Amino acid sequence: MADAAEARWWVAALALGVVWWAAAAAVGCGAQPVVVASYGQPRLWLKPYDWSYLRVELPASFSSVTMDFVTDRDIQREHLKDLPRGELAIICLMNSNPPIPDISDSFLDISNFLAVGSFGSANNQSNLAQCIPFQKNTTIVLTNDQISPGIWYIGYFNGLGPARTQSKMISRGRGRSVSTSITVEGCSTSTLWGPYCNQTIEMISCSQPSRYNNSRNLLDLSIDKRNNLNTREHKRRINFLSQWNHLEEKGVGSNSTTYVRMDNLITCAISNGSLCLRQGDMKFYFLDVVNLALQFEITAKNFGLAQMPSLICYLRYNAFPRRDLHDYSGDISSAPLVLKLPNIGRWYIAIETVNITQMNSTVPTPLLDTTCFSLEWQVTECLNGKAGTNCSWEAYMLQRVPKRSPSAPFESYYVPSDGRASLEHSQFSLEQFLSNLSFEPYAWTYFFLDIPYGSAGALIHVQIKSDKELNYELYSKYGGLPSNESWDYYASRTSSSNGSVYFSLQNSTNSDMDLSIFYAKEGTWCFGVKHPGDKGNSQTYMSISLQGCHKNCNQKGSCHASVDESGLTFYSFCTCDRDHGGFDCNEELVSPKGHIWQSVLLIASNGAAILPAFWALRQKFLDFWLSFMAVIGTFIYMATIDEASKRAMHTAVFILTALLAATGATRWPNFRSLFWSTLELLNKRFRWIYLLLGFVTLAFAATSWKLESNRSYWIWHSLWHITIYTSSFFFLCSLRINTVNLSPEPSYELTRQDSLPRPESREI
């Protein structure tokens, strides 16, 4: 018997050792992050006022991302305030949609340019992009508690301001290059999490049955079966219970009007009170909300203690929660934590025990080493085309109809998919879809649509027109149901959420509402129409479309579509005329009167060319000089060199050919004779006062060229015309023509000849 007991002891010890070794391997070797994705861009060349985007996808299991940027410019932070906007070269990072510097002054405020090391910090989770200036070498490491997984866009901009989209005769500034290398690391197993993959996390599988897992909305869904899922962690059993749909009848007022509430309650319960936490420890979970839900609720039960420490629960959407960084929190030991209308996506949950009594008391009390309890999650969803807090409002899924002959690949419009709206028309009658509840002052109607993959560079355009005064309000939300308390964008006949730079409400009247959401995120959007419960007898039409450029560039430019550097996302942009600029060409850079004066000055300043042309005409070699300049100018134009080099070559050839023409248009010396002849000209054949004036005006021309910018191009380029032609005139006048020994050219005379034959003289 002793031998058998000893054998059993050794078997138990061996099994315990195997379990310990497996746990150590999971936290040790298995905890090392592995590379899950990488992105590389050897060299991106940005011309003056040019820009580009790079799409980067961070998977849900990523732990950290390392971004290396190498540029050919080094802008120090302390020098940013001294640089004009046109010379600012920056790199911006933004979640879900490409950054647009033209629509927000925050991109031009140097206080918003983050120093290296704080880029994407936990305290900067706003909807605005985070930017850094170009620097020679920049390495940024971001962990999954600083930024969330999903799609991120890196924007590269060489020059900012409204002139960035202005059509320019010549772009001023210098081109810049940037190289990018991105490495994404993640945890090897789904049970490990954190920046170093050293934290365990458990998935809460409160989802629909397998046939509904791919559904992105809750319309017309039903649950008719009970699911049991067994999992093992610390000898626990978790039962996943999907309850039957239930109906609720409600009498309202004297009209005895009733409505039916249909929802689906999914419960995920931890039984037997087997979850235990030590003081200071945290337990982590994540819950995937696959469909639009009314709420989910977290409840703690079965404590089994007279004095229970507080059980603090932290919630954070799509990112790892911390004590100092979370979206929602609450003490679930006293009351459930209820989250209304949660967004579709992954919610991370952290639970810890805190002894509130000891924290508030000066008398030391013994700490409880371990607290055991059970948790219950409940997710409530609406079914059968209903939505809202009581599942009483109508909800419709819109289908996307691509436009015929679109100017951009993603252009399309959306109409309800139940057959009551024609696919041939981009608008539909709104009254036939509205919720009809006359016993309440206001009702809601929801419309869901999907922005397709790769269309984050488009805009959503919504328009509502009525034949009477419009008394509707429009709420929109990405990935969830909008409400009075929770929405992304809001608009009514009298007000809107103008605080967002990605939202525009324009041309609205008493019977018309017109709004746009710029660079809309990919995925599910919901538009909630809040309207009177009694629909009345008005006739209202609604249209929702996916378009390229805002207001078609206000008819002051042309809309173009391009693709990001990864080739996965299309985006649209305006190329404005010479008088306008900005994101939608709505900023007037030059007035019509100013444009006329600028054109007159630019054209008239070329009249300065009359001075050197007149001198060349007097010296009778104008034909050779202008012909030769035309050939040389053509070759310079065809050369693949930068603009500054072309200008320098034009100036040099302009003066050199004039000097050569003065010494002999058809006698081309070799380099040695050219050198000596040049010395001879300098010593004997120049009037020094004119030569000095030539160099002075040439210096003015160079200064004018240096000071040219897109805004002041007209004045400085006009001065360039005047000074460069005047300098050429002075150089030509500096020649002492009377000292040039020109051999007299032979005069050509016509010899008078009698071509008729003369008769021979006859002898008589």
PyMOL commands that set and color helices and strands:
alter all, ss='L'
color gray80, all
select helices_A, chain A and resi 2-27+29-31+77-82+85-87+101-103+105-108+110-112+162-165+210-212+356-360+431-433+550-555+592-618+622-638+643-663+671-684+688-707+713-733+737-739
alter helices_A, ss='H'
color red, helices_A
select strands_A, chain A and resi 34-46+50-58+62-71+89-95+130-133+137-143+150-158+176-186+192-193+199-204+238-242+246-249+260-270+275-278+282-289+295-301+310-317+328-331+337-340+345-354+370-382+386-387+393-402+412-416+427-429+442-451+459-466+473-478+489-491+503-505+512-517+523-532+540-547+557-563+570-576+580-581+587-588
alter strands_A, ss='S'
color yellow, strands_A
deselect
rebuild
show_as cartoon
